[in-house]
Amino acid sequence: MPPRPRRTALAALSLAGACALTVTPVSAAPDDAGHCAGRARIHVPGAERQQADCLDELTTAGTARTGHTDPADYNGLTPKGLATPTGVPGIQIDGYFPDTSTTNTNHGWNHDAQFVIRLPDRWNGGLVVTGTPANREQYANDRAIADWVLARGYAYAATDKGNTGLTFYRDGDRPGDAIAEWNDRVTQLTRAAKKVVAQRYHRPPARTLATGLSNGGYLVRWQLENHPELYDGGVDWEGTLWRTQGPHLLTHLPPALRHYPTYAAGGPGAEDARRALHKAGFPAGSEFLWPYHHQVYWDLTQRIYREEMDPDFDGPTEAGTPYCAPGTPSCDADYDYAARPASVHRAVDRIALTGRIGKPLITLQGTLDVLLPISEDSDVYAAMVRDAGRGGLLRYYRVEDGTHVDSLVDAFPDKLRPMVPCHRSAFSAMERWLDGKNRPPASRTIPRPADATPAELRASCPLG
């Protein structure tokens, strides 16, 4: 198949949002004295470029000030009031692996396959590897994940997945190439980061954990299915499901685009439209979230991910027509994945999940997720794991009133609970599981305490 044409750009948000800001790092120490002794000897295997800086603070309490993160990259992923730990000095390495695409403009490099590796002075012997949510860059998990694991003593590594932004689908020659690269880049970074850890601390990591949210959760699932030898376990936070026969994004989003305008307009067809949305997977009781998701997520996400998997659906048009009415030629509201050619299903099959995990996995997802409805995503993936005979390696927690993006908790504090403390509880449970101290609680739905304050919900999420 010839290379896919690079057509006109579009601008909006993507799955879990997308932001960009050029950041120029500020080196905090000119030499290798003191706590960063040996910095000059660290080499990231396979990197085309790297820059190692000695920092007094590796969390966002310091990196946002020194230019070693990009606040725009993680904005909107966590609730207001989330505490930021401090007191984590160490070394940060920024760089990139060889790549031909140029969507990531951080540091003025205009080069994809960028990564960040952080090596705290006080190391607990572990390594955490992440891929980013949505189509964000390598700093997207800094508030939700990196701050907390660094404060616990873990080394941390994150990748931009090899392509970023709303036109990520332009990367590669075949449908599915861009997402397939995401998986390869996480594998590449994990192998390199393990060697970097050994260089810095003179021994390899005793434990390597994969974690991530949304698209990053998908990457955790894929890594534990395809490269379990690299990891000891993983924590999957509402990972995106790709399955050859469905369900996936391209099966539940078109019904939302078809029926939501009728529901929103009211009138005699509104109740039928509501029922159609429920049938598509959007849970009863989530209606208050539908206007925002229709405006921000559903339409754009359908079009750009459909363009990645099925660029021929709309001919020479790039990523469809925003908010087109059903019946309009090549309208994504009418997209029918099951009826599309076998080549489209083969493209999805290239990145599809199987459930055949090879290491322990904890999955969690909110019951009010209306970007990746839980009945169309993690409920299905948990069944896939069990059907593959790997159920003993899985714990699955359905978080009552959790949603896809924690910033929405600030808008609906009486209806939603944040997911970030649930992720931390799951991560801690994985640590104990691997330590052999006790197995995590059985898979279950975690109820939202009726009398809990917003501050209490930000701070705690018992799994059992």
Wavefront OBJ file of the C-alpha trace (Angstrom):
o trace
v 0.000 0.000 0.000
v 1.433 3.455 -0.882
v 2.161 5.952 1.903
v -0.931 7.575 3.316
v -1.240 11.156 2.031
v -0.598 14.001 4.435
v -3.694 16.137 4.168
v -5.001 19.248 5.886
v -4.691 19.665 9.651
v -7.464 20.037 12.196
v -7.538 21.509 15.678
v -9.433 20.474 18.816
v -8.938 18.010 21.649
v -8.229 14.292 21.459
v -8.770 11.251 23.656
v -8.166 12.596 27.193
v -7.135 15.938 25.677
v -4.076 17.273 23.861
v -1.896 20.258 24.595
v 1.453 21.498 23.315
v 4.022 23.942 24.665
v 7.658 24.318 23.752
v 9.796 23.923 26.873
v 13.511 24.639 27.098
v 15.110 22.804 30.053
v 17.279 24.760 32.462
v 20.251 22.813 33.772
v 20.314 23.041 37.560
v 23.932 21.976 38.115
v 26.905 22.597 35.791
v 28.985 19.648 36.938
v 28.795 16.210 38.488
v 29.497 17.276 42.029
v 27.468 16.217 45.028
v 24.326 14.162 44.764
v 24.527 13.906 40.962
v 28.018 12.494 40.807
v 28.338 10.191 37.813
v 25.768 12.015 35.713
v 28.151 12.328 32.767
v 28.644 8.569 32.617
v 24.958 7.808 32.029
v 24.129 6.791 28.470
v 20.652 5.900 27.195
v 21.123 2.925 24.845
v 19.831 3.660 21.361
v 19.138 7.347 21.996
v 19.971 9.738 19.209
v 20.084 12.645 21.638
v 20.091 12.988 25.404
v 20.502 15.768 27.951
v 21.119 14.936 31.617
v 20.443 17.572 34.265
v 21.046 17.502 38.002
v 17.936 18.752 39.793
v 17.131 19.598 43.372
v 13.510 18.558 42.753
v 12.269 15.926 40.262
v 8.556 16.378 41.031
v 6.466 19.075 39.389
v 7.033 21.232 42.478
v 10.450 21.856 40.952
v 10.313 20.812 37.303
v 7.503 23.254 36.480
v 9.792 26.028 37.705
v 13.014 24.880 36.022
v 11.448 23.944 32.679
v 11.894 20.198 33.051
v 8.229 19.483 32.452
v 5.399 20.928 30.385
v 2.396 21.925 32.539
v 0.223 22.197 29.438
v 0.880 18.522 28.797
v -0.701 17.374 32.064
v -3.333 20.057 32.542
v -6.865 18.689 32.854
v -5.908 15.183 33.948
v -6.073 15.609 37.726
v -8.463 17.320 40.149
v -7.692 20.671 41.703
v -6.243 20.385 45.142
v -4.182 17.283 44.401
v -1.155 17.524 46.671
v 2.304 17.766 45.097
v 5.071 15.916 46.972
v 8.478 17.538 47.389
v 11.966 16.570 48.451
v 13.022 14.341 45.532
v 16.451 15.409 44.210
v 18.104 13.508 41.398
v 18.932 13.339 37.703
v 16.571 13.944 34.794
v 17.434 12.767 31.297
v 15.541 14.156 28.314
v 16.151 12.913 24.821
v 14.836 11.081 21.800
v 15.321 7.887 19.867
v 15.760 7.874 16.067
v 12.452 8.676 14.342
v 11.239 10.333 11.162
v 8.150 12.189 12.429
v 8.305 15.663 13.944
v 5.066 16.330 15.825
v 6.711 16.809 19.261
v 8.161 20.320 19.523
v 9.371 20.129 23.131
v 12.806 21.679 23.706
v 12.712 23.014 20.139
v 13.774 19.592 18.899
v 10.843 19.030 16.510
v 11.436 15.326 16.841
v 9.245 12.441 17.961
v 10.136 9.423 20.117
v 11.046 11.826 22.923
v 11.418 10.415 26.415
v 12.104 11.507 29.963
v 13.913 9.396 32.577
v 14.102 10.504 36.216
v 16.547 8.947 38.689
v 15.980 9.942 42.325
v 18.909 10.035 44.735
v 16.984 7.937 47.247
v 16.108 4.900 45.146
v 13.849 2.083 46.310
v 15.153 -0.398 43.730
v 12.186 -0.101 41.359
v 11.386 1.349 37.933
v 8.035 2.641 36.660
v 7.492 2.941 32.896
v 4.563 4.769 31.305
v 3.159 5.742 27.953
v 1.037 8.849 27.763
v -2.744 9.217 27.577
v -4.426 10.635 24.513
v -1.899 11.988 22.027
v -0.003 13.967 24.621
v 3.738 14.248 25.074
v 6.109 12.637 27.534
v 5.241 14.849 30.518
v 1.507 14.104 30.513
v 1.688 11.714 33.495
v 3.853 13.970 35.644
v 1.057 15.037 38.024
v -1.114 11.924 37.953
v 1.659 9.329 38.261
v 5.263 10.565 38.245
v 5.122 12.865 41.291
v 3.767 10.102 43.503
v 6.021 7.243 42.379
v 9.133 9.439 42.495
v 8.280 10.413 46.074
v 8.126 6.679 46.857
v 11.654 6.237 45.513
v 11.012 4.760 42.071
v 13.007 5.613 38.981
v 10.574 6.786 36.308
v 10.536 6.704 32.510
v 7.926 8.010 30.054
v 7.658 8.160 26.276
v 5.644 10.313 23.880
v 4.836 7.023 22.071
v 6.489 8.112 18.812
v 3.817 10.527 17.561
v 1.720 13.221 19.182
v -1.121 15.637 18.549
v -4.386 15.490 16.677
v -2.876 14.422 13.357
v -0.959 11.499 14.833
v -2.559 9.294 12.166
v -0.285 10.842 9.510
v 2.642 8.902 10.959
v 3.391 5.632 9.194
v 2.610 4.083 5.834
v -0.263 1.737 6.671
v -3.450 2.048 8.710
v -2.637 1.217 12.301
v 1.056 2.089 11.992
v 0.899 5.070 14.348
v -0.674 3.106 17.207
v 1.551 0.083 16.565
v 4.506 2.417 17.067
v 3.185 3.332 20.518
v 3.697 -0.238 21.644
v 7.169 -0.446 20.138
v 8.253 2.795 21.805
v 7.211 1.616 25.267
v 9.149 -1.615 24.758
v 12.162 0.342 23.517
v 12.114 2.732 26.458
v 11.667 -0.038 29.020
v 14.739 -1.874 27.760
v 16.797 1.321 27.681
v 15.600 2.570 31.085
v 16.534 -0.709 32.763
v 20.108 -0.257 31.542
v 20.169 3.392 32.596
v 19.036 2.397 36.086
v 21.863 -0.138 36.271
v 24.354 2.534 35.195
v 23.149 4.986 37.830
v 22.706 2.642 40.789
v 25.174 -0.138 39.840
v 22.487 -2.811 39.794
v 19.430 -3.476 37.659
v 15.952 -2.684 38.955
v 14.601 -5.302 41.331
v 11.090 -4.514 40.102
v 9.738 -2.955 36.905
v 6.107 -1.872 36.758
v 4.131 -0.611 33.769
v 1.283 1.807 34.379
v -0.744 4.377 32.500
v -4.191 5.804 31.908
v -6.484 5.757 28.876
v -4.218 5.085 25.877
v -1.477 4.552 28.443
v -3.580 1.832 30.079
v -3.928 0.132 26.702
v -0.134 0.114 26.490
v 0.103 -1.615 29.879
v -2.259 -4.350 28.700
v -0.359 -4.809 25.424
v 3.046 -4.934 27.122
v 1.965 -7.572 29.640
v 0.496 -9.638 26.798
v 3.440 -9.313 24.423
v 6.526 -8.591 26.558
v 5.836 -9.930 30.043
v 9.544 -10.711 30.420
v 10.244 -6.984 30.797
v 7.889 -6.350 33.716
v 6.927 -7.686 37.106
v 3.386 -6.339 36.913
v 1.193 -3.513 35.729
v -1.581 -1.142 36.763
v -4.028 -0.277 33.983
v -6.089 2.857 34.591
v -9.092 2.794 32.218
v -7.103 1.470 29.280
v -8.510 1.830 25.773
v -9.790 -1.468 24.389
v -8.875 -2.520 20.867
v -10.393 -5.825 19.803
v -10.617 -7.039 16.220
v -14.314 -7.875 16.326
v -15.121 -5.019 18.715
v -16.227 -3.472 20.915
v -13.924 -0.486 20.722
v -14.045 3.249 20.067
v -15.255 2.831 16.519
v -18.277 0.790 17.585
v -19.656 2.855 20.484
v -18.889 6.421 19.371
v -20.906 6.496 16.111
v -24.190 5.741 17.959
v -23.395 8.599 20.334
v -22.916 10.956 17.393
v -26.138 9.749 15.759
v -28.431 9.918 18.747
v -27.137 12.630 21.060
v -28.396 15.621 18.978
v -31.917 14.180 19.047
v -31.686 13.595 22.784
v -30.365 17.119 23.395
v -33.075 18.710 21.270
v -35.845 17.219 23.388
v -39.193 16.541 21.811
v -40.870 13.256 20.968
v -37.684 11.445 19.882
v -35.584 12.326 22.924
v -36.501 9.313 25.036
v -35.805 6.871 22.206
v -32.442 8.592 21.670
v -31.637 8.263 25.371
v -32.367 4.542 25.239
v -30.189 4.202 22.130
v -27.287 5.843 23.966
v -27.772 3.492 26.901
v -27.813 0.532 24.520
v -24.521 1.749 23.014
v -22.943 1.505 26.473
v -23.358 4.962 27.983
v -24.714 4.199 31.451
v -27.965 5.431 32.888
v -27.184 8.246 35.281
v -24.338 9.600 33.134
v -26.562 11.988 31.178
v -25.123 15.036 32.967
v -21.765 14.259 31.328
v -23.075 13.873 27.795
v -23.123 17.570 26.719
v -19.445 18.053 27.593
v -18.364 14.833 25.941
v -20.345 15.580 22.796
v -18.720 18.998 22.578
v -15.163 17.956 23.419
v -14.536 14.245 22.945
v -16.975 12.058 21.038
v -16.866 13.661 17.592
v -13.148 14.377 17.455
v -12.096 11.039 18.939
v -14.222 9.107 16.451
v -12.852 10.983 13.475
v -9.131 10.897 14.244
v -9.028 7.258 15.364
v -11.203 6.213 12.454
v -8.754 8.044 10.167
v -5.917 6.013 11.690
v -7.683 2.696 11.086
v -9.870 3.435 8.059
v -8.615 6.450 6.069
v -10.507 5.371 2.932
v -13.918 5.823 4.587
v -14.000 9.547 3.767
v -11.892 9.480 0.597
v -9.569 12.484 0.229
v -11.057 14.260 3.252
v -8.865 14.174 6.331
v -10.575 12.847 9.466
v -14.104 13.462 8.301
v -16.436 16.408 8.749
v -16.927 17.726 12.283
v -20.452 17.260 13.644
v -21.886 16.122 10.339
v -25.541 15.113 10.325
v -26.448 11.443 9.818
v -27.083 10.812 6.143
v -24.358 13.195 5.015
v -21.953 11.379 2.666
v -19.007 9.802 4.527
v -20.319 11.011 7.879
v -18.721 9.439 10.943
v -22.090 9.417 12.683
v -23.061 6.674 10.214
v -19.824 4.717 10.548
v -20.448 0.961 10.722
v -17.256 -0.871 11.661
v -18.770 -4.318 11.162
v -19.620 -3.480 7.553
v -16.220 -2.081 6.641
v -13.783 -4.053 4.428
v -11.613 -6.832 5.825
v -8.568 -4.574 5.438
v -9.941 -2.302 8.170
v -10.392 -5.232 10.530
v -6.853 -6.369 9.733
v -5.565 -2.902 10.696
v -7.300 -3.167 14.072
v -6.034 -6.729 14.472
v -2.458 -5.448 14.295
v -2.931 -3.556 17.558
v -5.649 -5.713 19.135
v -5.547 -7.098 22.650
v -6.023 -10.783 23.447
v -6.278 -10.979 27.250
v -3.260 -13.311 27.390
v -1.357 -11.376 30.040
v 1.826 -12.933 31.373
v 2.303 -10.955 34.598
v -0.020 -9.665 37.342
v -2.312 -6.850 36.278
v -4.660 -4.574 38.198
v -7.271 -2.818 36.060
v -9.523 -0.038 37.299
v -12.162 2.035 35.563
v -14.938 4.395 36.614
v -18.573 3.387 36.220
v -19.389 6.852 34.807
v -16.718 6.827 32.114
v -18.555 8.113 29.045
v -15.593 8.292 26.696
v -14.741 4.608 27.119
v -17.959 3.198 28.621
v -17.063 0.543 31.145
v -19.420 -2.075 29.678
v -17.676 -1.639 26.307
v -14.153 -1.583 27.706
v -12.795 -2.939 30.977
v -15.755 -5.252 31.611
v -14.954 -6.817 28.249
v -11.201 -6.921 28.806
v -11.577 -8.595 32.200
v -13.702 -11.284 30.528
v -11.040 -11.675 27.827
v -8.382 -12.282 30.472
v -10.538 -14.874 32.201
v -11.392 -16.555 28.886
v -7.669 -16.747 28.093
v -7.125 -18.683 31.307
v -5.221 -15.830 32.957
v -7.841 -14.771 35.498
v -5.539 -15.572 38.415
v -3.218 -12.782 37.248
v -5.954 -10.114 37.207
v -7.715 -7.938 39.745
v -10.395 -5.657 38.312
v -11.944 -2.787 40.252
v -14.977 -0.874 39.009
v -14.910 2.537 40.714
v -18.409 3.831 41.409
v -18.894 7.379 40.075
v -15.419 7.584 38.581
v -15.150 9.119 35.118
v -12.520 9.293 32.394
v -10.934 12.655 33.222
v -10.442 13.642 36.854
v -10.713 17.372 36.183
v -14.456 16.865 35.683
v -14.712 16.089 39.394
v -14.173 19.793 40.028
v -17.249 20.623 37.948
v -19.433 17.892 39.495
v -18.113 17.290 43.032
v -21.497 15.981 44.196
v -21.735 13.390 41.406
v -18.185 12.191 40.679
v -15.155 10.897 42.546
v -11.519 11.221 41.429
v -9.734 8.167 40.088
v -6.171 9.177 41.031
v -6.369 7.930 44.656
v -7.826 4.659 43.354
v -4.842 4.303 41.057
v -2.528 4.853 44.011
v -4.368 2.238 46.056
v -4.120 -0.184 43.136
v -0.410 0.526 42.730
v 0.188 -0.098 46.437
v -1.826 -3.304 46.210
v 0.369 -4.432 43.319
v 3.478 -3.781 45.410
v 2.145 -5.958 48.229
v 1.076 -8.647 45.755
v 4.569 -8.839 44.288
v 6.138 -8.756 47.752
v 4.121 -11.839 48.624
v 2.638 -10.080 51.660
v -0.989 -10.528 50.606
v -3.013 -10.831 47.458
v -5.186 -7.866 46.517
v -8.875 -7.953 47.378
v -11.087 -9.863 44.977
v -12.307 -8.009 41.911
v -15.277 -5.876 42.855
v -17.103 -2.586 42.487
v -15.667 0.011 44.882
v -18.597 2.000 46.309
v -18.421 5.748 46.703
v -18.799 6.557 50.418
v -22.018 8.520 50.724
v -20.733 10.896 53.396
v -17.188 11.449 52.079
v -16.069 15.020 51.463
v -14.266 15.998 48.237
v -11.020 16.266 50.215
v -11.491 12.762 51.613
v -12.198 11.361 48.163
v -8.999 12.958 46.830
v -7.026 11.323 49.601
v -8.413 7.807 49.868
v -9.864 4.962 47.820
v -9.836 1.650 49.722
v -10.006 -1.336 47.390
v -11.602 -3.642 49.906
l 1 2 3 4 5 6 7 8 9 10 11 12 13 14 15 16 17 18 19 20 21 22 23 24 25 26 27 28 29 30 31 32 33 34 35 36 37 38 39 40 41 42 43 44 45 46 47 48 49 50 51 52 53 54 55 56 57 58 59 60 61 62 63 64 65 66 67 68 69 70 71 72 73 74 75 76 77 78 79 80 81 82 83 84 85 86 87 88 89 90 91 92 93 94 95 96 97 98 99 100 101 102 103 104 105 106 107 108 109 110 111 112 113 114 115 116 117 118 119 120 121 122 123 124 125 126 127 128 129 130 131 132 133 134 135 136 137 138 139 140 141 142 143 144 145 146 147 148 149 150 151 152 153 154 155 156 157 158 159 160 161 162 163 164 165 166 167 168 169 170 171 172 173 174 175 176 177 178 179 180 181 182 183 184 185 186 187 188 189 190 191 192 193 194 195 196 197 198 199 200 201 202 203 204 205 206 207 208 209 210 211 212 213 214 215 216 217 218 219 220 221 222 223 224 225 226 227 228 229 230 231 232 233 234 235 236 237 238 239 240 241 242 243 244 245 246 247 248 249 250 251 252 253 254 255 256 257 258 259 260 261 262 263 264 265 266 267 268 269 270 271 272 273 274 275 276 277 278 279 280 281 282 283 284 285 286 287 288 289 290 291 292 293 294 295 296 297 298 299 300 301 302 303 304 305 306 307 308 309 310 311 312 313 314 315 316 317 318 319 320 321 322 323 324 325 326 327 328 329 330 331 332 333 334 335 336 337 338 339 340 341 342 343 344 345 346 347 348 349 350 351 352 353 354 355 356 357 358 359 360 361 362 363 364 365 366 367 368 369 370 371 372 373 374 375 376 377 378 379 380 381 382 383 384 385 386 387 388 389 390 391 392 393 394 395 396 397 398 399 400 401 402 403 404 405 406 407 408 409 410 411 412 413 414 415 416 417 418 419 420 421 422 423 424 425 426 427 428 429 430 431 432 433 434 435 436 437 438 439 440 441 442 443 444 445 446 447 448 449 450 451 452 453 454 455 456 457 458 459 460 461 462 463 464
